[in-house]
């Protein structure tokens, strides 16, 4: 780790004595993106949602974080509640955190679900450029473009209130927190280590995802021994919102 663990904004749902399921969210978002899935998931699990460092009410310690740091934040959160083992589902940045957890602390994970993510996300230089843009101009400089990748045009037109609320979440976040996580993603690459993942793994991709194209999910599923790939059709990046019922069903079946 390159920085100390951050105190993370988080909330629990579900029975206190149930197995723990941790949910990780995309860059620029927080646990609210899981709202539609939590009621069903919390029937059989103690659901723990967190916001990555620098997001929502989570602390942003000084220094340049890596994905190992972001995963370490989750472990520190679990340690604080005496949670030794848990299942984990994460989308986008949250999925990258999950893969890092599976490699850095395999003894802690029961099951892993990686949604619309990858073993490497985009190009290093592009992430550093986005970080610099946000630091210079704020989140308004990228929010509209990000939203355009998160939902299909049809969904955004059909659900304008959801799209507006999601845009507001993006716009009102911490620019420095967003930029710091961009820099962390820039150095993230676990492609050569996928075969070392031992947790039972579900990989979910979307056929119209411009942020993390389906090929990235296919690469993760092919690289992890025994992993299952599920493809959500007619959905963009934020499948936990756009296709909440379908994704919720996939997760419920996988976590049985």
N, C-alpha and C positions, 0 to 999 in steps of 0.2 A: 504493500500500500504506500502511496505517496503522500496522502493527507490523513488526518485523524477522522474517525467516523463522525458522520453528521447526525444530529437529532432530527428524526423524520416526522413530519406530519402524518398521522395515520388514524384509522378507525377500525373497530371490530364490529362484525355482525355475526349472528348465529349463536348456537349453544356454546357455553363456556367449556364444556367437557368434550366437544366434538374435535375430530382431527382438524388441524390448522391448514388452511389454504391461503397462501399469500398471492396477491394480485398486483402486478406491476403495469405501469401506464406508459404512454408514448411521451417523447420529448415535447415539452410545451403543454402537457396536460397533467391531470391528477386523477385520483380515484373515482371522480364523478363519471368518467367514461364507462365505468363498469356498473352504473346504477341499475340498468335494466336486467342484468344477469344476477346480481347479488341475491335477490329474494329467493330464487330457486337454488343457487349454490349454497346459501346459508341454511338450508334445511338439514343438510348432512355434514356441514363443515363450519368451523369457526373461521370466518373469512376476515382476513387482515389486508386492508388496502393501505398503501403508502404512496406518498409523493416523493419522487427522487429529490436529492439535494438541490436546493435552489428553486424548488417548485412549491407552489402553494405556501404552506407555513413551515416548510422544511428549512433547516439551517443550511448555509453555504459556508463551510470552513475555508480558510485561506489556502491558496495553492491550486495547482492544476490537477484535477482528479482524472483517474483512469476508470475503466469499467470494473477493475478489481476493487477500487475504492467504492464505487456505487454498490457493488455486490456486498462489500464489507459493511456498508451502512445497513443493509437488510439483515445481515447476520447479527449485528449489534442490536438492532431492534428486537429480533427474536430472542437474543440472549437476555435482554432486559425483562422479558416476560417469562423466562425459563422455558422457552420453546426449543426443544432439542431437534425435532424433526418436523418437516412440513412439506406439503406439496406446493408447487409454484406454477402460476400461469402468468405470462407477461406478453404484452403486445408492443411491437416496435422496439423502442429503447428498453421497455420492460422485458421483452424477449431476450435481448442481448444480455441484460442483467441475469436472466434465468440461466442462459447458457454458461455465463461466467460462474454463477453459483454452482452449477453442475460439475464444473471442472475444478474450481477452487475448494469446494466443500461438499464432495459427493456424499459424505456420511450424513449430511443434514437433509438431503432431499428424498422424499418418497416418490413423487411423480413430477414430471416437468411437461408443461404445455408452452410451446413457442408459437406465437401468433403474429403473422405479417412482420417477420423479422428476418435476420440472417446471421451468418457467421462472420461476415464483414458487411458493413453498410455504407455503400457509396465510396467516393474517393476522398482520401485524406485531405488534399488541398481544398476541396469544395467545402468540407466541414469547417476548416479553419477560416475560409472566406466568409461563410455564413456567420460564424462567431464574430468576426470582425465587423460585419455589416450590422448585426444586432447591437453590438457594443456601441457602434457609432450612431445608429439611427433608431434604435428601439425595436420592439417586437412588431409594431405597425408595419415595419419594412418588409416583413415576411409573412404576416398572419394570413392575409387573403390567399396567397399562393399555397400556403400549407393547407388551408381549409379545402382548396380546390383539389388537393391530392387525397384528402381524407375521406371525402364522400363522392359518389358518382353524381353527375349533374341531375339525374332523375331523382335521386334521394333528396338532394338539397332543395330541389323545387317542391317535392312532395312534403317535406318536413322543414319548412323555413324556420320555425321556432327552435328546433334542435340545432340547425346550422348556425343560427344567430347566437345561441347560447355557447356553442363550441367556439365560435370566433371570438366571443367576449372572453372566454377562458384563455385563449391563446394571447389576445391583446393585452390582458391585464396581468400577465405573469411577470416574473423578474427577468429582465433582459440579461443580467449578469449570470443568473442561474441557468438560463437557456444556453447562453454562450459557453459557459463552463462545461455543460453536458455535450455541446457540439464538439468541443475540443477532446472530450473523453471518447466520443464515438470515432473521432478521426484516427485514434491510435488503436482502435479495437479490431482484432482479427484473430478468430479462433478456428479458422478453416482447417488448419493442420492438426487440430486437437479433437475434432468431432468424434473420432472413433473411441476416445477415452471417456465419453459420456456413458455412464452406467445406469442412470435413472430411466425407468420406462418413460418414453417420450411421445407426445402427440405434437405434430407440426401442422399448423393451419395456415394456408395461403389463400389469397383472393385473386381471381382471374383478371380483375381490372384495377389492380393496385399499382399506381405509378411510383409510389415511394419505395416500396420493397417488392419488386416484381416477383411473380410466382417462381421464377427460376431460383431465387434465393431460398425460398422455402423448400423447393425440391432438392437443392444442394444440402441443406441441413438434414432433411429426412434421409437422404442417401448416405450421408456420412455417419449418422448415429446408428449403431447396431440395434436392429429391432424397432426402429422408430416407425410410426404410422403417419402418413400424410393425408390430410383432408383438404379438399379444395372447395372454397365457397364461391359460388358463381354470382355474377352480376353485382359485385361489391368492390369498393375501393379499399383504402387502407384501414379505415377505422371500423373493422368488421364487428367489433363488440357493440357498436351502436347501430350501424346500418343493417346488420343481420343478427341482431341480438338473440332471437329465438333459435336460429340454426346453430349459432356458435355455443349458446347455452346448452343445447342438447348434446353437442359434441363433447363439451367439457364434462357434463354430468355423466355421460356414458363412460368416458375415459377415467373419471375419478372414482367410479364405483368400487 
